Amino acid sequence: MGHLDRLRGVFRAALSLPDGADVDELEYRAIPQWDSLAHMALVAAIEDEFDIMLETDEIIDMSSFAQAARLLEKHGAGAAF
């Protein structure tokens, strides 16, 4: 499974979305499930899944699925999987 598929799974699980829900265009606060509390749970789940530590500014700036995918690339997680 590629890193983007894994990231999609993390988003679905952390935001309590159904399997197969399209998250590629998802943005922070675009759905009720992705509020500030869920954002922190999502960050923790991403860090656990990919064994990375995000910086505070990255956590604040992670406002979409696409941004999360870019953060994985920055941290080398995309290349490693």
C-alpha positions in Angstrom: 0.0 0.0 0.0 1.4 3.4 -1.0 1.8 6.3 1.4 -1.1 8.2 0.0 -3.4 5.2 0.5 -2.2 4.9 4.0 -2.7 8.6 4.6 -6.3 8.3 3.2 -6.9 5.6 5.7 -5.5 7.7 8.6 -7.8 10.6 7.6 -10.9 8.3 7.4 -10.1 6.7 10.7 -9.2 9.9 12.6 -12.3 11.8 11.2 -14.7 8.8 11.6 -15.4 8.8 7.9 -16.7 5.7 6.1 -14.3 3.4 4.2 -13.9 4.6 0.7 -14.8 8.2 1.5 -13.1 10.6 -0.9 -10.6 12.7 1.2 -8.3 13.9 -1.5 -9.9 17.3 -1.7 -10.7 17.6 2.0 -9.9 20.8 3.8 -9.8 21.7 7.5 -13.3 22.7 8.8 -14.9 21.8 5.4 -16.8 19.1 7.2 -18.1 19.1 10.9 -15.9 16.1 11.7 -12.6 18.0 11.1 -12.7 20.5 13.9 -9.8 21.6 16.1 -10.0 18.6 18.4 -10.1 16.1 15.5 -7.2 18.0 14.0 -5.0 17.1 16.9 -6.1 13.5 16.8 -5.4 13.4 13.0 -1.9 14.8 13.6 -1.2 12.2 16.3 -2.5 9.4 13.9 -0.3 10.7 11.1 2.8 10.8 13.3 2.1 7.3 14.6 1.4 5.8 11.2 4.4 7.3 9.5 6.8 7.5 12.5 7.4 11.2 12.1 7.2 14.3 14.3 5.5 17.3 12.9 6.6 20.8 14.0 4.1 23.2 15.6 4.0 25.4 12.5 3.4 22.3 10.2 0.5 21.2 12.4 -1.0 24.7 12.2 -0.5 24.9 8.4 -1.8 21.3 7.7 -5.1 22.6 6.4 -5.9 19.9 3.8 -5.3 16.4 2.7 -3.0 17.7 0.0 -0.9 19.7 2.6 -0.6 16.6 4.8 0.7 14.7 1.7 3.3 17.4 1.1 4.4 17.2 4.8 4.9 13.4 4.3 7.1 14.1 1.3 9.0 16.8 3.3 9.7 14.3 6.1 10.7 11.6 3.7 7.8 9.4 4.5 6.6 9.4 0.9 9.9 8.1 -0.4 10.1 5.4 2.3 6.9 3.7 1.5 
